[in-house]
Amino acid sequence: MDTKSPGLKWRARKGGRVPYWIASPAAVRAGYPVKAVRLDASEPRLMLARCERLQAEMLMWLHGRADNRAPYDGTVRAMLEHYMRDPDSTYQKLKPSSRHPYTIYARKLTEHIGDRRLDAIDRRDITRWFGVWSSPGDGDKPRLAAARMAVCVLKAALTFGKGCRLAGCSDLRSILEDMEFAAPRPRTAAPTAAQVEAVRRAAHAAGHPLRALAYAIQFETTLRQWDVIGQWVPLSDPRASSLLGYGEKWLGPMWSRIDESLILRLTPTKTEDTTEARVAFDLRECPMVLEELALVPIEQRTGPIIVNEDTGLPYRHDTWGDGWRADRKAAGLPASMWNRDLRAGGVTEGGQAGADIKDTSRLAGHSKAKITAAVYDRDTLEAARRVARARRKLREGK
């Protein structure tokens, strides 16, 4: 069993190594009263649960004491810190899955141009930096998507800074608004049913059948990755969760979302705060999903649908990516194929099968107007059935 957890340290004592939960240096400096707690290693799961609870309590204490307003000295670093730490910032309103890349690119911007003053930057600087950010990495193609993401984060931070009347933000934001940047070509990868079958077999061979179930659901229903495997979010996230781990809490689909008739109903994370568009799928019309469900005993269908068999907990972002890359490589799929392309593959197959574009749109959760939950649910369920039947006929050559 994996016995890694935030705050867990093993110390040498007479008789062997002993586990302790250790508070972070930042918490100790801030005056957190609990600096170390000795743990009982005889029951690893209980030990990890207590460690995670101690970590969560420390983080909540820190969150309550933190002064989130950063000092401002006119530099890019100070502007980005203000954007990320101010409690009223648009950064704080991002969902964890969206905030993650913003955090990464804000750190990269700080490392590269953090010491530059905003009032000394002009379009020539930005053009030169964009060239650096988009320069080829290990491959031979420009990293245009990465460079544009850096610009996106810079724009977001400057927009918030402008609203806060931070010196230099308004002028630099105006300069960026007048500039155009090269864009990468749209992605075209769309896995076929045969490729999904191959990557499912690879997951089974690796001893991770629930990854195969996730791939099947992603492809057959065209749900987004986060709506299938869920996501770990900070404890401060206002949404309710009954599952804690890694000093965070988990949000995602539970087995209870699938009823006795094998109807899966949920509200995609991308629309839960906007249109609230719901989607519903009759899994009896999804042959790949049925094959995988047949391998999951009824008594095991509790809690999160997809978990990492190595830990018993839902996947973290990095471990899910590692698993997908291993399965993709074993299945002989191209390295350029992403896990999220499974959704595109399902939509593409629906189009090839002649499914109505309105049905496909409903299936993907692309509703533009709010409709009563009951009517919308029936409508999308029938649309999902029609698309699934058309796709099945295409595979069967009918």
LINGI-V222156 format. One record per residue. RES is the residue in three letters. NEAR is the number of other C-alpha atoms within 10 Angstrom. D_LAST is the distance of its C-alpha to the last C-alpha in Angstrom with 1 decimal. Layout:
res=RES near=NEAR d_last=D_LAST
res=RES near=NEAR d_last=D_LAST
This chain:
res=MET near=8 d_last=47.9
res=ASP near=10 d_last=48.2
res=THR near=12 d_last=51.6
res=LYS near=11 d_last=51.5
res=SER near=17 d_last=52.1
res=PRO near=19 d_last=53.9
res=GLY near=17 d_last=57.7
res=LEU near=22 d_last=57.5
res=LYS near=16 d_last=60.2
res=TRP near=14 d_last=61.6
res=ARG near=12 d_last=65.3
res=ALA near=9 d_last=67.5
res=ARG near=9 d_last=69.8
res=LYS near=7 d_last=71.9
res=GLY near=6 d_last=69.6
res=GLY near=8 d_last=66.6
res=ARG near=12 d_last=64.3
res=VAL near=15 d_last=64.0
res=PRO near=19 d_last=61.4
res=TYR near=19 d_last=62.5
res=TRP near=24 d_last=60.9
res=ILE near=20 d_last=62.7
res=ALA near=21 d_last=62.9
res=SER near=17 d_last=62.0
res=PRO near=11 d_last=65.0
res=ALA near=10 d_last=64.2
res=ALA near=16 d_last=64.4
res=VAL near=14 d_last=67.7
res=ARG near=8 d_last=69.2
res=ALA near=13 d_last=68.3
res=GLY near=11 d_last=70.1
res=TYR near=15 d_last=67.4
res=PRO near=10 d_last=69.5
res=VAL near=13 d_last=67.3
res=LYS near=14 d_last=67.4
res=ALA near=15 d_last=66.2
res=VAL near=15 d_last=65.1
res=ARG near=16 d_last=65.1
res=LEU near=20 d_last=61.9
res=ASP near=14 d_last=61.4
res=ALA near=15 d_last=59.1
res=SER near=8 d_last=59.0
res=GLU near=9 d_last=55.8
res=PRO near=14 d_last=53.6
res=ARG near=15 d_last=51.3
res=LEU near=13 d_last=54.2
res=MET near=21 d_last=56.0
res=LEU near=23 d_last=53.1
res=ALA near=16 d_last=52.7
res=ARG near=16 d_last=56.5
res=CYS near=26 d_last=56.3
res=GLU near=22 d_last=53.5
res=ARG near=17 d_last=55.5
res=LEU near=21 d_last=58.6
res=GLN near=24 d_last=56.7
res=ALA near=22 d_last=55.2
res=GLU near=13 d_last=58.7
res=MET near=20 d_last=60.2
res=LEU near=20 d_last=57.5
res=MET near=16 d_last=58.1
res=TRP near=14 d_last=61.8
res=LEU near=16 d_last=61.4
res=HIS near=13 d_last=59.2
res=GLY near=9 d_last=61.9
res=ARG near=10 d_last=64.6
res=ALA near=11 d_last=62.9
res=ASP near=11 d_last=64.4
res=ASN near=15 d_last=61.3
res=ARG near=14 d_last=63.1
res=ALA near=15 d_last=63.7
res=PRO near=10 d_last=66.7
res=TYR near=15 d_last=66.2
res=ASP near=13 d_last=68.0
res=GLY near=18 d_last=66.1
res=THR near=21 d_last=64.0
res=VAL near=27 d_last=60.2
res=ARG near=23 d_last=60.5
res=ALA near=18 d_last=62.3
res=MET near=27 d_last=60.0
res=LEU near=25 d_last=56.9
res=GLU near=20 d_last=58.8
res=HIS near=22 d_last=59.6
res=TYR near=28 d_last=56.0
res=MET near=23 d_last=54.8
res=ARG near=16 d_last=57.6
res=ASP near=16 d_last=58.6
res=PRO near=14 d_last=57.3
res=ASP near=13 d_last=56.6
res=SER near=18 d_last=54.5
res=THR near=14 d_last=51.0
res=TYR near=21 d_last=50.3
res=GLN near=15 d_last=51.1
res=LYS near=12 d_last=48.5
res=LEU near=12 d_last=45.6
res=LYS near=14 d_last=43.2
res=PRO near=16 d_last=43.6
res=SER near=15 d_last=40.3
res=SER near=11 d_last=41.6
res=ARG near=14 d_last=45.2
res=HIS near=12 d_last=44.5
res=PRO near=14 d_last=43.9
res=TYR near=22 d_last=46.7
res=THR near=15 d_last=49.0
res=ILE near=12 d_last=48.1
res=TYR near=19 d_last=48.6
res=ALA near=23 d_last=51.8
res=ARG near=16 d_last=53.2
res=LYS near=14 d_last=52.3
res=LEU near=20 d_last=53.9
res=THR near=18 d_last=57.0
res=GLU near=11 d_last=57.3
res=HIS near=15 d_last=57.0
res=ILE near=13 d_last=58.9
res=GLY near=18 d_last=60.3
res=ASP near=13 d_last=63.9
res=ARG near=14 d_last=63.5
res=ARG near=17 d_last=65.1
res=LEU near=23 d_last=62.9
res=ASP near=15 d_last=65.6
res=ALA near=11 d_last=65.8
res=ILE near=15 d_last=62.1
res=ASP near=13 d_last=61.0
res=ARG near=13 d_last=57.9
res=ARG near=9 d_last=59.0
res=ASP near=11 d_last=58.9
res=ILE near=16 d_last=55.4
res=THR near=14 d_last=54.1
res=ARG near=10 d_last=55.6
res=TRP near=18 d_last=54.2
res=PHE near=20 d_last=50.7
res=GLY near=16 d_last=51.0
res=VAL near=14 d_last=52.0
res=TRP near=23 d_last=49.3
res=SER near=18 d_last=46.6
res=SER near=17 d_last=47.9
res=PRO near=13 d_last=45.5
res=GLY near=10 d_last=45.6
res=ASP near=6 d_last=44.5
res=GLY near=8 d_last=42.0
res=ASP near=8 d_last=42.7
res=LYS near=11 d_last=41.1
res=PRO near=16 d_last=43.1
res=ARG near=19 d_last=42.6
res=LEU near=20 d_last=42.2
res=ALA near=15 d_last=40.3
res=ALA near=16 d_last=43.2
res=ALA near=21 d_last=45.8
res=ARG near=18 d_last=44.3
res=MET near=16 d_last=44.2
res=ALA near=23 d_last=47.8
res=VAL near=20 d_last=48.6
res=CYS near=15 d_last=46.7
res=VAL near=21 d_last=48.7
res=LEU near=22 d_last=51.9
res=LYS near=18 d_last=51.2
res=ALA near=18 d_last=50.5
res=ALA near=25 d_last=53.7
res=LEU near=26 d_last=55.7
res=THR near=20 d_last=54.5
res=PHE near=23 d_last=55.6
res=GLY near=21 d_last=58.9
res=LYS near=17 d_last=59.5
res=GLY near=11 d_last=59.2
res=CYS near=14 d_last=61.7
res=ARG near=11 d_last=64.0
res=LEU near=18 d_last=64.0
res=ALA near=18 d_last=65.9
res=GLY near=20 d_last=63.9
res=CYS near=24 d_last=60.5
res=SER near=19 d_last=60.5
res=ASP near=16 d_last=61.5
res=LEU near=22 d_last=59.0
res=ARG near=19 d_last=56.2
res=SER near=13 d_last=57.1
res=ILE near=13 d_last=57.0
res=LEU near=18 d_last=53.5
res=GLU near=10 d_last=52.3
res=ASP near=8 d_last=53.4
res=MET near=10 d_last=51.7
res=GLU near=8 d_last=48.2
res=PHE near=13 d_last=46.5
res=ALA near=11 d_last=43.8
res=ALA near=11 d_last=40.4
res=PRO near=13 d_last=37.7
res=ARG near=8 d_last=34.4
res=PRO near=6 d_last=31.6
res=ARG near=10 d_last=29.5
res=THR near=10 d_last=26.2
res=ALA near=16 d_last=25.1
res=ALA near=20 d_last=21.7
res=PRO near=23 d_last=20.6
res=THR near=17 d_last=17.1
res=ALA near=18 d_last=15.4
res=ALA near=10 d_last=16.7
res=GLN near=17 d_last=20.1
res=VAL near=23 d_last=20.3
res=GLU near=16 d_last=19.6
res=ALA near=18 d_last=22.4
res=VAL near=25 d_last=24.8
res=ARG near=26 d_last=24.3
res=ARG near=17 d_last=25.2
res=ALA near=23 d_last=28.2
res=ALA near=23 d_last=29.4
res=HIS near=15 d_last=29.4
res=ALA near=12 d_last=31.3
res=ALA near=14 d_last=33.8
res=GLY near=12 d_last=34.4
res=HIS near=19 d_last=33.0
res=PRO near=23 d_last=30.0
res=LEU near=22 d_last=30.5
res=ARG near=27 d_last=29.8
res=ALA near=27 d_last=26.4
res=LEU near=24 d_last=25.9
res=ALA near=21 d_last=27.1
res=TYR near=27 d_last=24.6
res=ALA near=27 d_last=21.7
res=ILE near=27 d_last=23.1
res=GLN near=27 d_last=23.8
res=PHE near=28 d_last=20.3
res=GLU near=30 d_last=18.4
res=THR near=27 d_last=21.0
res=THR near=25 d_last=22.3
res=LEU near=22 d_last=25.8
res=ARG near=23 d_last=28.7
res=GLN near=18 d_last=30.3
res=TRP near=19 d_last=33.4
res=ASP near=19 d_last=31.5
res=VAL near=22 d_last=30.0
res=ILE near=28 d_last=33.0
res=GLY near=24 d_last=35.8
res=GLN near=20 d_last=38.9
res=TRP near=23 d_last=42.6
res=VAL near=21 d_last=45.0
res=PRO near=16 d_last=48.8
res=LEU near=20 d_last=50.7
res=SER near=13 d_last=51.9
res=ASP near=15 d_last=48.5
res=PRO near=8 d_last=49.0
res=ARG near=10 d_last=45.6
res=ALA near=10 d_last=46.0
res=SER near=13 d_last=45.0
res=SER near=8 d_last=45.8
res=LEU near=14 d_last=45.2
res=LEU near=18 d_last=47.8
res=GLY near=21 d_last=47.7
res=TYR near=22 d_last=48.9
res=GLY near=23 d_last=51.4
res=GLU near=20 d_last=48.5
res=LYS near=20 d_last=46.3
res=TRP near=24 d_last=42.5
res=LEU near=22 d_last=40.2
res=GLY near=20 d_last=36.5
res=PRO near=23 d_last=33.9
res=MET near=16 d_last=35.2
res=TRP near=14 d_last=33.4
res=SER near=14 d_last=34.9
res=ARG near=15 d_last=32.4
res=ILE near=19 d_last=29.7
res=ASP near=11 d_last=30.5
res=GLU near=8 d_last=30.1
res=SER near=9 d_last=26.8
res=LEU near=15 d_last=25.5
res=ILE near=15 d_last=25.8
res=LEU near=19 d_last=27.0
res=ARG near=19 d_last=29.3
res=LEU near=18 d_last=31.4
res=THR near=17 d_last=33.1
res=PRO near=22 d_last=32.3
res=THR near=19 d_last=35.5
res=LYS near=16 d_last=35.1
res=THR near=14 d_last=35.4
res=GLU near=12 d_last=37.7
res=ASP near=10 d_last=40.8
res=THR near=11 d_last=39.5
res=THR near=16 d_last=36.9
res=GLU near=20 d_last=36.4
res=ALA near=27 d_last=32.8
res=ARG near=26 d_last=31.1
res=VAL near=27 d_last=27.6
res=ALA near=26 d_last=25.8
res=PHE near=25 d_last=22.7
res=ASP near=19 d_last=21.2
res=LEU near=22 d_last=20.9
res=ARG near=14 d_last=19.2
res=GLU near=21 d_last=16.0
res=CYS near=21 d_last=16.6
res=PRO near=14 d_last=15.8
res=MET near=21 d_last=18.0
res=VAL near=21 d_last=20.8
res=LEU near=16 d_last=20.6
res=GLU near=13 d_last=21.0
res=GLU near=19 d_last=24.0
res=LEU near=18 d_last=25.5
res=ALA near=9 d_last=25.6
res=LEU near=11 d_last=28.0
res=VAL near=13 d_last=30.4
res=PRO near=8 d_last=32.8
res=ILE near=9 d_last=33.5
res=GLU near=6 d_last=37.2
res=GLN near=9 d_last=36.3
res=ARG near=14 d_last=34.4
res=THR near=10 d_last=37.4
res=GLY near=16 d_last=38.6
res=PRO near=21 d_last=36.5
res=ILE near=21 d_last=32.8
res=ILE near=23 d_last=33.0
res=VAL near=21 d_last=36.3
res=ASN near=18 d_last=37.6
res=GLU near=14 d_last=38.1
res=ASP near=11 d_last=41.2
res=THR near=12 d_last=43.0
res=GLY near=13 d_last=41.5
res=LEU near=17 d_last=41.4
res=PRO near=24 d_last=38.7
res=TYR near=22 d_last=38.2
res=ARG near=16 d_last=40.5
res=HIS near=15 d_last=39.3
res=ASP near=9 d_last=40.6
res=THR near=12 d_last=39.5
res=TRP near=17 d_last=35.9
res=GLY near=14 d_last=35.9
res=ASP near=11 d_last=37.4
res=GLY near=17 d_last=34.8
res=TRP near=20 d_last=31.9
res=ARG near=18 d_last=33.5
res=ALA near=15 d_last=34.1
res=ASP near=24 d_last=30.5
res=ARG near=24 d_last=29.2
res=LYS near=14 d_last=31.6
res=ALA near=16 d_last=30.8
res=ALA near=18 d_last=27.1
res=GLY near=12 d_last=27.9
res=LEU near=17 d_last=26.7
res=PRO near=11 d_last=28.8
res=ALA near=9 d_last=32.0
res=SER near=10 d_last=31.3
res=MET near=16 d_last=28.4
res=TRP near=16 d_last=29.7
res=ASN near=19 d_last=28.7
res=ARG near=18 d_last=28.4
res=ASP near=21 d_last=25.7
res=LEU near=29 d_last=23.2
res=ARG near=22 d_last=23.4
res=ALA near=23 d_last=22.7
res=GLY near=23 d_last=19.7
res=GLY near=28 d_last=18.2
res=VAL near=25 d_last=19.0
res=THR near=19 d_last=17.7
res=GLU near=24 d_last=14.3
res=GLY near=26 d_last=14.3
res=GLY near=16 d_last=15.4
res=GLN near=12 d_last=12.8
res=ALA near=18 d_last=10.1
res=GLY near=12 d_last=12.2
res=ALA near=21 d_last=14.1
res=ASP near=14 d_last=17.5
res=ILE near=13 d_last=20.3
res=LYS near=13 d_last=22.5
res=ASP near=20 d_last=20.2
res=THR near=23 d_last=20.0
res=SER near=16 d_last=23.8
res=ARG near=22 d_last=24.4
res=LEU near=29 d_last=22.3
res=ALA near=23 d_last=24.5
res=GLY near=23 d_last=27.7
res=HIS near=17 d_last=28.7
res=SER near=19 d_last=30.5
res=LYS near=12 d_last=33.5
res=ALA near=10 d_last=35.3
res=LYS near=12 d_last=36.5
res=ILE near=14 d_last=35.2
res=THR near=9 d_last=36.4
res=ALA near=13 d_last=34.9
res=ALA near=9 d_last=33.6
res=VAL near=9 d_last=31.9
res=TYR near=17 d_last=30.4
res=ASP near=19 d_last=29.2
res=ARG near=13 d_last=27.3
res=ASP near=16 d_last=25.9
res=THR near=26 d_last=24.6
res=LEU near=22 d_last=23.2
res=GLU near=17 d_last=21.1
res=ALA near=22 d_last=20.0
res=ALA near=28 d_last=19.2
res=ARG near=20 d_last=17.0
res=ARG near=18 d_last=15.1
res=VAL near=27 d_last=14.6
res=ALA near=28 d_last=13.8
res=ARG near=15 d_last=11.0
res=ALA near=20 d_last=9.5
res=ARG near=26 d_last=10.1
res=ARG near=18 d_last=8.8
res=LYS near=11 d_last=5.2
res=LEU near=15 d_last=6.1
res=ARG near=13 d_last=7.8
res=GLU near=7 d_last=5.6
res=GLY near=7 d_last=3.8
res=LYS near=7 d_last=0.0
